[in-house]
């Protein structure tokens, strides 16, 4: 009898302990870091807004002046919203590390927001731009362009899932990325669209053959850049973390002058500086990767040096 009472007390203690753990886990999920989570949700809202704004038409604007403005500049406004999503995406991680409280909940929420802002939104905006400004295409080609957008979206999801699995906390673990980061892929697509829209505005106001040709070339390059950016996200090419690797720590005076020059170019030619810079970031690592692979090893004359195994 005494042993039975002891077993019952032991089991009741075990149930109470398990219950406290479950309640504590639930309370942990309910209590989130407010500012980083708000920044992450701002990222998602801007991405959703880019999708909504890019589908605007003048006949849907009604008498609302804001709606009329977004309908008139729908594609540029959508690109600006995606760029604003990038700002929120950079801010939420900084806020979490500043508070010294990074959680798995915040990481999962960040990836879900990135799937909207840097996966679905750029692909949808690119399809809308090509549909509105591109040439009339046959049905098979139209379906191919839609498939390119779907491939980009799937690659973004795979890239984010791979990052979640292999992610490590801390700044030192984020000096480089395996594959093109999803904000970088979205930036390449958005940058080309910004350049294309500016060329479209100039070609409508100024009768210039050169500008018109550049506008058509930029329009035709949109599906190509979307497909290339999607494939680079799931590639094995290393991309540097620009802030952690190049903008932190002590730098030379020449480096400071170069940063000032870039900022001045952003003020004078914002669309072209952003567009070309983001496309250069997406294309720079693959070009460097293939150049270094084709470069012969030291000491080899036309042949590859055989490496001996180390015992």
N, C-alpha and C positions, 0 to 999 in steps of 0.2 A: 504493500500500500504506500509506504514511504517512497519507494522507488518510482511508483506511478505518479505521485504528486511532483516529485523532482523532475520527471520527464515533461509533465504538463507545464510547469513553471519555465523550464528551459525553452520549450516550444513557444510559449507566450512571449518570452523575452526576444526570441528570434523573430517572431512576427512583428513585434513592436519596433525592433531595430530595422527590419526590412521596410516597414511602413515609414519610419523616419527618413530613411534613405530616399524612398520614392517621393515623399513630400519635399525633401530638400532638393531633389533633382527638378521637380516641377517648379519650385520657387526659383531655381537658378534659370530655367528657361523663361519664366515670366519676367525676371529682372534682367534687362539688357542695357548695354551702354547707350545712352540716349543720343548724344551728338553723333558718334560714328554711324549709328543705325539711321538717323535722320539724313545724313549725307548719302548713305547708300540708297535710301528710298528716293532721295532727290535725283540720284543717278537713274533709277528706274523710271521715275516720272518723266524726266527729260527725254529718255528713249521712247517711251510711249507717246509723248507729245510730238516727237519727230515723225513717228508713223502716222499720227493723226493729221498733222499739218501738211505732210507731203501728199495726202489724198484730198486736200482742199480744192475746190473749184469756185470760180467767181459766182456761179449761180447758187452755191450753197452758203454764201456769205451773208445774204440778207442785208439788214441795215446796221449791223454791228461793225463799227469802224475797225476794231481789232481783227475781226474775222476777215474783213476786206483787205486789210494789210497782209495778213498771213496768206490769203488766197493769191494776192498779187506777187508775193515773194515766197511762195510755199517751199520751194526746194532749198533756197538759201537759208530760210528760217529753220528748216529741218536739219540742215548741216550745222547751223549754229547751236541747236539744241543738243546734237550729238557731241559737239565740242564741249558744251557745258556739262554733259554727262561725264566726259573725261576729267573735267575739273573736280566734280563731286567724287569720282572714283579715286583720284589722287588724294582728296581731302579725307575720306573716311579712314583709310589706312593710317594716315598721319595722326588723325585724332585718336585712333585706338592705341597707337604706339605711344603717343604723348601721355595718355591716361594710364599707360602700362597695364592694359587689360585687353589683350587680344583673345577672342573666344572662337570656338568652332562655329557657333551660331552666326557670328558676324561674317566669317569666311564663307559659309554657305549662302547667306543672304547676299553677299557681295557678288558671288558667282551667278546667282539667279538674276540680279540686276544687270550684270554684264551680258547675260544671254539676251536680254531685251535690248539694251542700248547699243551693244557692239556686235550682236549677232543678227537679230531680226530687223532692227531699224536700218542699218546701212544697206542690207540686201533689199529691203522694201523700197527705200528711197532711190536706190540705183535703178531698180526696175521701173519705178514711176518716171524717173528722169528719161530713161531710154525710150519708154513708151511715148512720152510727150514730145521729146525733141529728136528722137532717132528716126531713121528712114522707115518707110512702110516695108515691113518684112513679110515673107511668106510664113505660113502656119508652122512648118517644121522649125524654121529659124527662130520664130517667136517662142516656141516651146523649149528650144535649146537655151535661149536666154533666161527663161524662167527656171530651167534646171540648173543653170549656173548660180542663180540666186539661192536656190535650195541647197546646192553643194556648199556654198559659203556658209549658210546658216548651220548646216550639219557639222562642218569643220569647226565652227566657233563653239558649238556644244561639246565636241570631242576635246577641243583645246582646253576648255574650262574644266571639264571632268578630269582630264589628265593633270591639270594644275592642282585641283583639289586633292587628288590622291597623293601627289608627290610634294605638296606644299610643306615648307618648314618655316616656323616662326623665326623672326629676327632679320635685321637688315643685312647681315653678312650672307645669308642664304639667298638674297635677292640681288646679287650683283649681275646676274645674267639669267636669261630665260631660254628654255628649250622650245624652239618654235617661235614664230612671230606672235607677240602678245595680242590679245583681242582688241585692246584700244589702238594698237598700232595698225592692225588690219583695217579697223573702222576709219582711222585717220587717213590711210592711203585712199580709200574709197571716197571719203568726204572731201579730201583735198582735191582730187581730180574733178569732182562735181562742182566745187567752188570755182575752179579755173574754167570749167566748161560753161558755167552759167555767166561768168564775167565775159567770156568770149562771145557768148550769145548776145548779151546786151550791147557789146561794142559792134558786132556785125549788123545788128538791127538799126543802129544809129549812124554808123559810118560804112560807106560802100567801099570795102577793101577786100580784095581777093585773098590776100595773105591771111587776114583775120578770119574770113569765112572758111578757108581751108583748115586753119588751126581749130576752128570750132567743130568742124565735121570729124577731124582726126580725134579730138578729145572725146566727142560723143561715141565714136566707134571703139575707143579704148576703154570705155566704162566696163563692158562685160569682161574684157581681158584682165583688167586690174582686179575686178571682183573675184574672178576665178583664181588668179595668182595669189591674191591675199589669203583666200580660203585655204589653198594648198600649203602655203607657207606657215599657217597656224599649226598644222599637224606635221610639219617637217621636223627633222632632227638638227636643224641649223640653229646655232646659238646666237641670241640677240642680247646686246648689253642693256643693262638698266641705266638709262641716260642720267637720271638724277643721282643715283648712288655712285655711279662710276666716273662721271665727268663733271658734275656740278657740286660735289662735296669735297671738303678738304682744301688744302692750299693749292693755288694755281698760279701760273706765271702772268706777267703783265700782258703778254700777247694774247693769252687766253681770255683775259678780261676785256681787251679791246675787241676780240672776235664776238663775245657775247653782246657787247654794246652795239656792234654793227648789225647783228641779227635782230636785236630789239628795234633798231632804227628802221630796218627793212620791214619789220612787222607793222610799224606805224605808217610807212609810206605805201607799201604794197602788201597788205595783210593777206589777201586771198592767195596770191602767187607764192608768197613766202611760206605760208602754212602748207599750201598744197604741195609745192615742190619739196619742202622739207620732210613732210610725212611720207611722200612717195620715195624719197631718197633713203629714209630710215628703213622702209620695208624692203627696198631693193639692195641696200648697201651690204648687208650681211651675206645674202646669197652670192653676190658678185665676189666678195672677198673670199667666201668659202670655195668657189670654183677656181678662183685665181690661185689660191694657196695649194689646192689639190693638183693643179696642173704644173706647179712650179717644181722643177727637178730638185732632188736632194743634193746636199753639198757632197762633193767628191764623186758624183756620178757624171759620166760623159755619155749622154744619149741612152743610158740604161739605168734601171733602178737598182740601188744598192741593197743587197740582201742583208737582212738583219739576223744576227745569230742569237739564239735563245740564251737567256741568262740563267745559269744554274744557281 
